[in-house]
Amino acid sequence: MSDFSDNQDAVLVRLVRPYLQQQQTIQWDTVVKRMRVQTKSKQALWERLKTLKQTHGKLLDRFPASYFRTHSAWQPTLRCPPQPITKGIISAQPRTRPSRQAHVITEAVFRGVSQRDVRQLPGKPHFNAGEIASGGVTMLLKVLNIGAGATFGDIGCGIGNVLVQVALESSVKACIGVEVREELVAAAHSALLSNSTKYPELLRVSIYQVDICNLAEGVYRALSDCSDVLVKNIVFAEEANLALEQFLCMSTVASQVVLGRKMCPRHRNSCGHVFCLLWDLVQPVQLEVEWASISHEFYLYRRAQLASF
């Protein structure tokens, strides 16, 4: 009998798969570090992968679907497919509002949501819902310089204030958000439905109550259309960051991503981390946030040019 659990087998396959898809040498030191249970040696992992290939075939993409389903330790699987709280009606020529006006409207939309409503749950820092301030969102838009007709994504969107301001202040086609906390999505739902008649730009906002570790197919497709993505992954659980990394590496549309925490904190020029092969760290970005009196440092990444490989 194998001393690997089914879950460890699945994590191993998900960690190795991007290297093989990019025809890169597997960096076993990195794989060992990113295994949640770091008691397996490089040799043990190599031998286990060999055994799995003997069982399921040499192509990991043809392994059973169970190897690619991730389940979060901090959010139960949804019993039904998640639904967006709005259906994102797309206008042919999206209007934009001046920054100051967008700030005022965003504040008005969420006036009924208190700091108590978004406060993290006791003992569960990964449920934190710290928001980027209006000035920070304006700076984010300047940095990203999102093109007309693009789709913006926010993973861990909280109450959706960033999505709303982006819809108001830019000419994006749609804004897609995912949030794990049901009560925050409910608050966002109420705020959007109450204000969408007065501010039709809000009809371009869609928010799903779902865990990044367990994306339903429809949500995955919606996020996969996003060219510009924001992720406040500052306190994400390790499994959530792994799922995020896999999503960004697999995306064929995303060209810019702003992260609250570096994906590879010890990056170096010779780094063999798959994310580092596909994404370039461009610059840190200081954004105003609601949870601190000083700006927080985020990190802008752009998709690497194939010629640089």
Summary of the structure (lengths in Angstrom):
residues: 309
radius of gyration: 20.0
end to end distance: 40.7
largest distance: 64.4
contacts: 937
relative contact order: 0.14
helix: 43%
strand: 14%
